[in-house]
Amino acid sequence: MANSAIEFFTFHDGTTTVSNGNLMDVEQLSNIMNVFFKTTGTFTVIFEGQIEYQGDFYPVPAVNLSSMTFGTTASDATGIYQIDLSGWSYIRCRVSAITGSLTCKSKVVS
């Protein structure tokens, strides 16, 4: 890819509470994002996307690369999840349950 760069984005950085986390603008990025987690406890994350800024959020399917299964949530995961960004403007990883702390980041080619 000419003029491409790898971008990292932090959705959550050591969060210990239920929260929406940071919203990532993905309109100008490639079609695939990898999401990964570091945790000291247990958690449930819901992958969500927007088609327009300040619009409704919708479930975003992701594939768990360890088990090769699709879903819209990650629970107590240490693996990598891959999301197809086609058609999405913004992505978030909403924490709906947590004990301990959680860091959630992504890696994508821009």
N, C-alpha and C positions, 0 to 999 in steps of 0.2 A: 504494500500500500504506500503510495507516495504521500509524503507529508503527514503520516499518521503518528500518533503518540499514544502511549498507554496512560490512562487516567485512573487514579484511585479515588474513591469517595467514601466518606464515613457516614453511615446512617445513624449509628449509635456508638458512643465512645465511653464504655464503662457504665452504662445506665443500670440503675438498680430499681427503676420504677416502670410501670406501664406507661408507654408514651408513643407518639406518632413518629418521632425521630426526624431526621433531616430529609427534605424533599430534593431529589436529584432531577435536574433538567436533562433529558436524554434525547431531545429532538435532533441534535446534530451529531449523535454518536452512531457507532456501527450497530449492527443488528443483534449482537450478543453481549450479555453482561454476566459475569460470574460474581456470586455473592458468597461470602464466607463469614464464619462466626468464631469468636473466642468467648468462653464463658467459665464462670466459677460455680455455676449452679444449674438450674433448669429454666427453660423458657419456651414460649410459643411466639413465633413471628408470623405475621400475615403479610404476604407480598401483595401490594396494591399499586394501581396506576391511575393516572388521569389522562384524558384525551385533550383537555384544555385547562389552563391555569385557573384555579379556584372553582373547578367543576367537581362533579361527583367522583368518588374513588370506586374502582372496580377491582375484583380479584384478578391477579396476574398469575398465570400458570408458570411453574418452574420445574425443571427436572433435577432431581437429586442425582448427581453424577456417581455417587457410590452405589446406589441401588437401582439406578435407571428408572425411577418411578416419577410420575408427574403429580403435582399437588399445588395448592395455593398457600400452604403453610410449611413452616419448618419448626420442629420441636426437638429441643435438646440435641441439636445437630452439631457435629464437628466436621461435616463434609462440606462440599462445594455445591451450590445450586446454580443452574444456568437459566437465564431469562431471555426470551426473544423480545427485543425492544420494538419490533415493527409495529407502527401505529400508535405507540405511546408517546406522550409528551413529558410526563413526570412519573417517577417511581419512588415509592417509599417502602420501608420494611417496618411495619407497625408492631410493636411489642404489646401483646394482649395478656401475657402472663409471665411472671419472672420471679425467681428466687436467686440470690447472688447477684453477680454483675454480668453484663453482656456488651461485647463490642461486635458490631456488624459493619462490614466494609464490602465494597465492590471493586472490581477491576474490569475496565472496558477499553477498547481501542477507539480513539476519536479520529 
